[in-house]
Amino acid sequence: MTAAAIHIRPYQPTDYVAIKELTVTAFAGVTLEQNVEQALGGPLHGHDWQWRKARHVDEDVATNAAGIFVADDDGKVVGYISTAIDRAAGKGRIPNLAVAAELRGRGLGRLLIEHALAYFRAEGLSYAVIETMAQNAIGQQLYTSCGFVEVARQVHFAQRL
Ligand SMILES: CC(C)(COP(=O)(O)OP(=O)(O)OC[C@H]1O[C@@H](n2cnc3c(N)ncnc32)[C@H](O)[C@@H]1OP(=O)(O)O)[C@@H](O)C(=O)NCCC(=O)NCCS
């Protein structure tokens, strides 16, 4: 199975469950939600980080379902990228990107980013932003390799109430 056999297509509502499952497995070790849980001890408010991270898919669908693109391997969802558009500012944002662990390192993540950037250009936007955790070495390598330049580092804090 090669990345070349996989095609990227628009999200369909029938992808919802698969994308949520992929999100929860793919983001282990590289999500703020898990960092918060590890720092404060979980579960928080009766929910684990997987529950909170999976809800990002709901946000992505509500924000711009037409801007979610799925990597489809013969009917199986093996990756996806989500987008948000601020038309007035001319800004495209990529909130989430994931590729199934067994298919990583074959250029699929790059293909999804290029697809999102082409979508932004077709929508007439002027610039694109994406963020990653400092602990996510692959994200940082991939984004700069795809033409993004680092513009800021943010520090997150949390406390139990
Ligand atoms: C980030 C992710 C989508 C990349 O998917 P992918 O299909 O493996 O991506 P690609 O094969 O196109 O590229 C991977 C890049 O990471 C690099 N890479 C691989 N392992 C690495 C490591 N340990 N450290 C640094 N870079 C690494 C590869 O060299 C490649 O960069 P290049 O294209 O400049 O050579 C995938 O790793 C993933 O789903 N991770 C978990 C979720 C996540 O981190 N999402 C993004 C959060 S912002």
The ligand as an SDF file (V2000), in Angstrom:
LIG
                    3D

 48 50  0  0  0  0  0  0  0  0999 V2000
    2.1050   15.1200   11.5550 C   0  0  0  0  0  0  0  0  0  0  0  0
    1.5950   13.9870   10.6600 C   0  0  0  0  0  0  0  0  0  0  0  0
    0.2180   14.3300   10.1400 C   0  0  0  0  0  0  0  0  0  0  0  0
    2.5830   13.8330    9.4930 C   0  0  0  0  0  0  0  0  0  0  0  0
    2.0420   12.8620    8.6220 O   0  0  0  0  0  0  0  0  0  0  0  0
    3.0000   12.0730    7.6030 P   0  0  0  0  0  0  0  0  0  0  0  0
    2.1400   11.4330    6.5750 O   0  0  0  0  0  0  0  0  0  0  0  0
    3.9330   11.1940    8.3340 O   0  0  0  0  0  0  0  0  0  0  0  0
    3.8030   13.3000    6.9640 O   0  0  0  0  0  0  0  0  0  0  0  0
    4.8880   13.2710    5.7990 P   0  0  0  0  0  0  0  0  0  0  0  0
    5.2750   11.8740    5.4780 O   0  0  0  0  0  0  0  0  0  0  0  0
    4.3580   14.1090    4.6730 O   0  0  0  0  0  0  0  0  0  0  0  0
    6.0850   14.0910    6.4350 O   0  0  0  0  0  0  0  0  0  0  0  0
    6.6130   13.7670    7.6730 C   0  0  0  0  0  0  0  0  0  0  0  0
    7.7830   14.7050    7.9170 C   0  0  0  0  0  0  0  0  0  0  0  0
    8.2420   14.5330    9.2430 O   0  0  0  0  0  0  0  0  0  0  0  0
    9.6280   14.2030    9.2200 C   0  0  0  0  0  0  0  0  0  0  0  0
    9.8740   13.3540   10.3680 N   0  0  0  0  0  0  0  0  0  0  0  0
    9.5490   12.0580   10.5340 C   0  0  0  0  0  0  0  0  0  0  0  0
    9.9360   11.6560   11.7480 N   0  0  0  0  0  0  0  0  0  0  0  0
   10.5180   12.7170   12.3430 C   0  0  0  0  0  0  0  0  0  0  0  0
   11.1040   12.9360   13.6180 C   0  0  0  0  0  0  0  0  0  0  0  0
   11.1630   11.9780   14.5410 N   0  0  0  0  0  0  0  0  0  0  0  0
   11.5690   14.1750   13.9060 N   0  0  0  0  0  0  0  0  0  0  0  0
   11.5090   15.1760   13.0130 C   0  0  0  0  0  0  0  0  0  0  0  0
   10.9480   15.0220   11.7700 N   0  0  0  0  0  0  0  0  0  0  0  0
   10.4760   13.8050   11.4680 C   0  0  0  0  0  0  0  0  0  0  0  0
    9.8380   13.5700    7.8790 C   0  0  0  0  0  0  0  0  0  0  0  0
   11.1810   13.6800    7.4880 O   0  0  0  0  0  0  0  0  0  0  0  0
    8.9480   14.4250    7.0050 C   0  0  0  0  0  0  0  0  0  0  0  0
    9.5280   15.6860    6.7100 O   0  0  0  0  0  0  0  0  0  0  0  0
   10.0410   16.0560    5.2300 P   0  0  0  0  0  0  0  0  0  0  0  0
    8.8490   15.9420    4.3380 O   0  0  0  0  0  0  0  0  0  0  0  0
   10.5460   17.4440    5.3320 O   0  0  0  0  0  0  0  0  0  0  0  0
   11.0940   15.0280    4.9250 O   0  0  0  0  0  0  0  0  0  0  0  0
    1.5620   12.6270   11.4300 C   0  0  0  0  0  0  0  0  0  0  0  0
    2.8280   12.3850   11.9720 O   0  0  0  0  0  0  0  0  0  0  0  0
    0.5220   12.5930   12.5330 C   0  0  0  0  0  0  0  0  0  0  0  0
   -0.6530   12.3000   12.3030 O   0  0  0  0  0  0  0  0  0  0  0  0
    0.9630   12.9010   13.7660 N   0  0  0  0  0  0  0  0  0  0  0  0
    0.0830   12.8990   14.9340 C   0  0  0  0  0  0  0  0  0  0  0  0
   -0.8700   14.0430   14.9040 C   0  0  0  0  0  0  0  0  0  0  0  0
   -0.1460   15.3430   14.7080 C   0  0  0  0  0  0  0  0  0  0  0  0
    0.9220   15.5750   15.2410 O   0  0  0  0  0  0  0  0  0  0  0  0
   -0.7740   16.2260   13.9330 N   0  0  0  0  0  0  0  0  0  0  0  0
   -0.2790   17.5440   13.7030 C   0  0  0  0  0  0  0  0  0  0  0  0
   -0.4700   18.3170   14.9490 C   0  0  0  0  0  0  0  0  0  0  0  0
   -0.3130   20.0230   14.7650 S   0  0  0  0  0  0  0  0  0  0  0  0
  1  2  1  0
  2  3  1  0
  2  4  1  0
  2 36  1  0
  4  5  1  0
  5  6  1  0
  6  7  2  0
  6  8  1  0
  6  9  1  0
  9 10  1  0
 10 11  2  0
 10 12  1  0
 10 13  1  0
 13 14  1  0
 14 15  1  0
 15 16  1  0
 15 30  1  0
 16 17  1  0
 17 18  1  0
 17 28  1  0
 18 19  1  0
 18 27  1  0
 19 20  2  0
 20 21  1  0
 21 22  1  0
 21 27  2  0
 22 23  1  0
 22 24  2  0
 24 25  1  0
 25 26  2  0
 26 27  1  0
 28 29  1  0
 28 30  1  0
 30 31  1  0
 31 32  1  0
 32 33  2  0
 32 34  1  0
 32 35  1  0
 36 37  1  0
 36 38  1  0
 38 39  2  0
 38 40  1  0
 40 41  1  0
 41 42  1  0
 42 43  1  0
 43 44  2  0
 43 45  1  0
 45 46  1  0
 46 47  1  0
 47 48  1  0
M  END
$$$$
